[in-house]
């Protein structure tokens, strides 16, 4: 028979092991995804030098401030040199990626224009048709907060829209002046 003194270290050891398992398990859960519960495969991916824009063929790597991306449920990425190209792709996926369906989109990522940090494109506030020009001329410029978008809008003009309100009608007026920085011809929509 064991005495009570022998059980105290065992109990303490079990408590320490249990706490360690909880803490370690929590860090594993965070490594496997983000705080919103997204799997790691749906997190923003590095846009590398050889990747081309899935809508226009330019190189998003050259324009880090303007990068956006769609991550599909299978973990593959479509990279873009700006939100205008990303929305063209999303709104006309059968043209740009006929093998894909809209329900295969796992996540949409854009870079906050003020901070340069990735944010969920579905929650961003977009300033549209401001005087700020992107790699392909007029752009949809994303911000994390409405206040940041309004501050930018006051200085640069444009209108503010949410992800769900952006359509081809929103994008069409932005199509002039494409490839301003590279003086290249743009493929037709």
C-alpha positions in Angstrom: 0.0 0.0 0.0 1.2 3.5 -0.9 1.3 6.3 1.6 -0.2 9.8 0.9 3.4 11.2 0.7 4.1 9.0 -2.3 0.9 10.2 -4.2 1.7 13.9 -3.9 4.7 13.9 -6.3 2.8 11.6 -8.6 -0.2 13.9 -8.6 2.0 17.0 -9.1 3.8 15.2 -12.0 0.4 14.4 -13.6 -0.7 18.0 -13.2 2.5 19.3 -14.8 2.2 16.8 -17.6 -1.4 17.7 -18.2 -0.7 21.4 -18.2 2.2 20.8 -20.7 -0.1 18.8 -22.9 -2.7 21.5 -22.9 -0.1 24.2 -23.7 1.7 22.2 -26.3 -1.6 21.1 -27.9 -2.7 24.7 -28.1 0.5 25.7 -29.8 0.1 22.8 -32.3 -3.4 24.1 -33.0 -2.1 27.5 -33.7 0.7 26.1 -35.9 -2.0 24.2 -37.8 -4.0 27.3 -38.6 -4.9 30.8 -37.5 -6.9 32.3 -34.7 -10.0 32.3 -36.9 -9.8 28.5 -37.2 -8.5 28.5 -40.8 -6.2 25.5 -41.7 -2.6 26.6 -42.3 -3.0 25.6 -46.0 -5.5 28.5 -46.4 -3.1 31.1 -44.9 -1.5 33.7 -47.2 1.3 32.1 -49.1 4.6 33.7 -50.2 4.4 35.2 -53.6 7.6 34.2 -55.3 9.5 35.8 -58.2 8.4 33.3 -60.8 4.6 33.6 -60.1 2.5 35.4 -62.6 -0.8 37.2 -62.1 -3.6 34.8 -62.8 -5.5 37.5 -64.6 -3.0 39.6 -66.6 0.3 37.7 -66.6 2.4 40.4 -64.8 4.7 39.5 -61.9 3.1 40.3 -58.5 6.5 39.8 -56.8 7.6 43.1 -58.3 4.7 44.9 -56.6 4.6 43.8 -52.9 2.4 46.6 -51.7 -0.3 45.7 -54.3 -0.2 41.9 -54.0 -3.4 39.9 -53.4 -4.1 36.2 -53.6 -6.8 33.6 -53.7 -6.1 30.4 -51.9 -8.1 27.4 -53.0 -9.4 24.7 -50.6 -6.7 22.3 -52.0 -4.0 24.8 -50.9 -3.1 26.1 -54.4 -2.7 29.8 -54.9 -3.6 32.3 -57.6 -1.5 35.4 -57.2 -2.4 38.9 -58.4 -0.5 42.2 -58.9 -3.5 44.1 -57.6 -7.1 43.7 -56.3 -8.5 44.8 -59.7 -7.0 41.7 -61.3 -8.1 39.5 -58.3 -11.7 40.7 -58.6 -11.6 40.2 -62.4 -10.5 36.6 -61.7 -13.1 36.0 -59.0 -16.0 37.4 -61.0 -15.1 35.6 -64.2 -13.3 32.5 -63.0 -14.6 30.4 -65.8 -12.5 32.5 -68.2 -9.2 32.6 -66.2 -9.4 29.2 -64.5 -12.0 27.0 -66.2 -11.0 24.0 -64.1 -12.0 25.9 -60.9 -15.4 26.7 -59.3 -16.2 29.6 -56.9 -17.0 27.1 -54.1 -13.3 25.9 -54.3 -12.1 29.3 -53.0 -10.8 28.7 -49.5 -9.6 32.2 -48.7 -9.0 35.7 -50.3 -6.0 37.7 -49.1 -5.1 41.3 -49.8 -2.5 43.6 -48.3 -3.6 46.5 -46.2 -2.4 49.6 -48.1 -1.4 51.4 -44.9 0.4 48.6 -43.1 1.4 46.2 -45.8 0.0 43.3 -43.7 -2.1 40.5 -45.1 -5.8 40.7 -44.3 -8.9 38.7 -45.1 -10.1 40.2 -48.4 -13.7 39.5 -47.5 -13.5 41.9 -44.6 -11.5 44.6 -46.2 -12.7 48.1 -47.0 -11.8 49.0 -50.6 -11.2 52.6 -51.9 -12.1 52.5 -55.5 -11.0 55.0 -58.3 -8.7 57.2 -56.1 -5.9 59.2 -57.6 -3.4 56.6 -56.3 -2.3 54.4 -59.3 -1.3 50.8 -59.0 0.8 48.6 -61.3 -2.2 48.4 -63.7 -3.5 52.0 -63.3 -6.6 52.7 -61.2 -7.1 50.2 -58.4 -9.2 48.9 -55.6 -7.1 49.8 -52.5 -7.8 47.6 -49.4 -7.7 48.7 -45.8 -8.4 46.8 -42.6 -10.6 49.4 -41.0 -13.3 51.7 -42.5 -11.5 54.6 -40.6 -8.3 54.0 -42.5 -10.1 53.8 -45.8 -11.9 57.1 -45.0 -8.7 58.8 -44.1 -7.1 57.6 -47.4 -10.2 58.6 -49.4 -10.2 62.2 -47.9 -6.6 62.6 -49.2 -6.9 60.7 -52.5 -10.6 60.7 -53.6 -12.6 57.7 -54.6 -15.4 55.7 -53.1 -15.4 53.0 -50.4 -17.0 49.6 -51.0 -17.1 46.3 -49.2 -16.1 42.9 -50.8 -19.7 41.8 -51.3 -20.6 45.0 -53.2 -17.8 44.8 -55.8 -19.0 43.6 -59.2 -17.8 43.8 -62.8 -19.7 47.1 -63.0 -17.4 48.4 -60.2 -14.2 47.3 -62.0 -15.0 48.2 -65.7 -14.4 52.0 -65.1 -11.0 51.2 -63.7 -9.8 49.3 -66.8 -8.4 52.4 -68.7 -4.7 53.2 -68.2 -3.7 49.6 -67.6 0.0 48.7 -67.6 1.0 52.3 -67.0 4.2 51.4 -65.1 5.4 48.8 -67.6 3.9 50.3 -70.8 2.6 46.8 -71.9 -0.6 45.9 -73.8 -3.3 44.5 -71.7 -5.1 41.3 -72.7 -8.9 41.8 -73.3 -11.3 41.1 -70.5 
